[in-house]
Amino acid sequence: MAAAALARLDWPWLLLSLVMVAATYYGRALRWAVFLKPLKLPTIRNLLFRHCHRVRRRHLFGRPGELVRPI
């Protein structure tokens, strides 16, 4: 079933979506760089790595509020 779905995959759209996701991550890191510019702390590369790590961690472990909300 998964192999059939991969066979029907439209690769140009997938690549375009990955480029758009990467551009969004870069834009968010750039925004944080502007916010933190007066402090002269992190570089854009460091901010981009940290943002990607936060997003990955949120997808893997979820948000703590998601468990508390139903209670």
N, C-alpha and C positions, 0 to 999 in steps of 0.2 A: 504494500500500500504506500509506504513512504517512497519506494523507488519509482512508482508510477507518478507520484506528486513531483518528485525531482525531475523526472523526464519531461513533464509539462511546464516546468519552471521557465519563466521568461527572464533570462539572464540580464538583459539591459536594464529592466526595471529594478531588479535586485541590486545591481551595481549602482544605479542612480539613488536608490533609497539608502544604501550604505554611505555614499558620498554626502547625502543630505544629513544623515545622523552625525557623521564626523564633523560637518560644518556647524551643526548645532552645538556639539560639544565644544568646538573651538570658540564659537561665539560666546558661550557661557563662561569659558575660562577667560576670554578677553574682557568680558564685563567685570569679572572679579578682579582682574589685573587693574582695571580702571578704578574700581572701588578702593583697592589696597595701594594704589600708587603713592599716596602721601607717606605711607609707612615704609616704602621701598623694600618690601620683604621678598615675596616669591617671584620667580620668573614665570613666563607664560607656559613654558614646558612643564614646570612643576605643578602649576595650577591645573593644566589639562590632565596630567596623570592623576592628581588628587580627585578631580571631578569624575573621571572614568571609574576610579576605584570606588567612590561613593555610590555611583549608579549601579555598579556591579554588586556591591554589598547589599544595596536595597533590594535588588531583584532576587538575590540568593536567600536572604534572611527575612525579607519583608520589613515592615515598619512596626515598631512596638505598639503603636496605637491601634493597629488592626486587630490585635488580640483583646485589647481592653474595651474597645468600642461596643461590642455586643453585650458586654456585662453591664 
